[in-house]
Amino acid sequence: MTDVEIRRVLGLLSQDDTLRAFASLVLGDTGDVPTKVLDRLVSGGLAVQDEDGSWRARPERFRELLRAQAGPAPELNEEDRLLRNYLVDGRLRTMPMKRDKRLVVLRYIVRVFEPGVRYAEKDVNVSLRAFHDDYAALRRYLIDECLLSRENNVYWRSGGPVDV
């Protein structure tokens, strides 16, 4: 599908008469839709006439156009797939039980802390709360895995990958 087809569909829906006609078809009311307007909707793939002569909308046309524009999904490496399973909208759904998977998640989370910077406990808690409400457990995991270090309620990043 080309940009021309997308522009055609958007152009049809930008016209009041075709937009009203499409809405009528979606709602199942085709009584007063002019044939000329129906023909334009058919040409854009937005309407079809059934064998019994009745008209219906084709909202699936939007999905077809979106899929054609999106192209194939990018290949994810194993780490990104794992993060996608455990993080939803940047929040941790659940902590992985297996240590190797948990380490992938913790290494991702620890990146919010800059190497060489000292953090007060309340600042660490605020940063970790962005990932999960049980920030104390996350803090413990990070310390246990030597990704964060602590002394006198001051924390600093002591491990994990560094973005350059």
Secondary structure, 3 states (H helix, E strand, C coil): CCHHHHHHHHHHHCCHHHHHHHHHHHHCCCCCCCHHHHHHHHHCCCEEECCCCCEEECCHHHHHHHHHHHCCCCCCCHHHHHHHHHEECCEECCCCCCHHHHHHHHHHHHHHCCECCEEEHHHHHHHHHCCCCCHHHHHHHHHHCCCEEEECCEEEECCCCCCC
